[in-house]
Amino acid sequence: MKILHLSHEGLPDWRVEKSAITATRNGHQVIFCGRASNYKTTLFQKIYQINWNAKARLGVPLYWKSVKRQLAKVLNETRPDIVHAHNIFSARMISEFKVPFVYDDHEFWSASSRLLSEMKPNLHVVEKPTALGHNFLELTIGTRRKIVNYYAIKLWARWEKEIVCSTPTITVSDTISDEMRKLGSSKLFVVPNFPLSSETINIAGPRFHQSLSSVYAGSDGLNIDSYPHRNMTGFTDLFETNGIGTLTILGWKNNSTDRVRYKGFLSRQDMFNEMSNHSIGLLPWRKHWAHLFTNPNKPYEYAHAGVLVMCSSSVQPVVRTLRDHCSVFDGYDEMVSQLLYFKNHLDLLYKKRQESYRFAKANIIWEKHEKNILQAYQLS
C-alpha cells in the first residue's frame, strides 16, 4: 500500500515520522507532502512541497484553491492508496478529493484554536514605536486579530466536527478521544506521543546523582508568540534564588548562569543522553484549562532517560499515563517545596527514578499503540 503523509507543516515532525516508520515496518511505501524545509531524511520514498500560508488555513478561496491545485498535481503523480492527513488543515483539504484518508489530530483544534482568543498581538514587527504609537498599534492589531481569531475558532471547530464524524481519527490522548465522541465520532484511535523502542533501548538505567539537577526540554524560547497554556513566567528565576539545585534547558539558546544553563537544539540521541545527566524532568507550565487536551512528548522522554517527571496537576493526560511515577504540583510554591524535599532525600529520589524508568520501558513506547494506526487505515 502507498501512503501519502500530508501536512500543512514541514519536516522534521517526529509524530509524522514515527507514523511513517510504523508503515514501512509493515511493508508499506511512504511519501511526504508539506511545507518546504531543509530537513534531510531517507525515510520517505519522495518528498513534495506545498505552499501553505495563513490565508489558506483560514479557507480564503483564492489561497485555498492554490493549495488545492498543488495537491492535485501531487495526487496525480503519486496515486496513493490512502492519505494520512496530519492536523485539521490537511484533513479538510484532502476531504475535497475522492481519496481514502485518516485524520491524525496532533492538537485537537476544537480546543487549541480557542487559545487564539487569549494570545496578545505580536508587536515585534514594529521597531521602537512611541508609547502613544504602541498603544494605538496594540489596539488596532488587537481588534483585527480578535475578528480573525473569532472567525478561525468557529471555522476550525466546524471543520473538525465534520471530519471526525465521517473519518477514522487518530489522536494523542483519552481525554481528547472522550471529547471527540461528544462530537459524534465513532472511529477513534489513541496513539500517544511515546518514544520508539529503538530510541530508548540503549539508554542505561538511572545513575545515582550526588546533587540535585533538573532539566526542561522544549523550544518555547524560540517562539515569538506567547502561548497561554505554556506560561512559565518566573520559572527560571526560581532556580536563582531558592537553593533548589541547577536547571538545564534544552531546545533554545540564552545566556547561561551558574544555576541555569541553556543547551540549544540537540539531536534526539543527544537529548536523551543529556536528560540522563539530571534527576528531575520538569513540565512547569502554569495551570490552564487547555492542559486537559495537551499530551506533550517530553514527560515520556524524561521517564525513559531515568529522570523523575514533575508536572502541573492540570496536565491530566500525563498524570493519568504515568500514574504514581510522576510528582504533581498545583503551583510554583509547591514545586519549589518538592524540589527542596528531593534535594534532601536523594536516595528516595533515586528509587523513584528507577521505578519510573522500569515503568517507561514496559509501557511508554510507541509500539504499544501503533496497531491503532494500521486499524484506522483499514477503516478508511
Secondary structure, DSSP 8 states (H G I E B T S, - for coil): -EEEEEESS-S--HHHHHHHHHHHHTT-EEEEEES------SSSS-EEE----HHHHTT-HHHHHHHHHHHHHHHHHH--SEEEEEHHHHHHHHTTSS--EEEEESS-HHHHGGGGGG-----TTSSS--HHHHHHHHHHHHHHHHHHHHHHHHHHHHHHHHHHTTS-EEES-HHHHHHHHHHT---EEE------HHHHTT-------SS-EEEEE--GGG-SS--GGG--TTHHHHHHHS---EEEEESS-----SSEEEEE---HHHHHHHHTT-SEEEE-----GGGGG---SHHHHHHHTT-EEEEETT-HHHHHHHGGGEEEESSHHHHHHHHHHHHT-HHHHHHHHHHHHHHHHHH--GGGTTHHHHHHHHH-
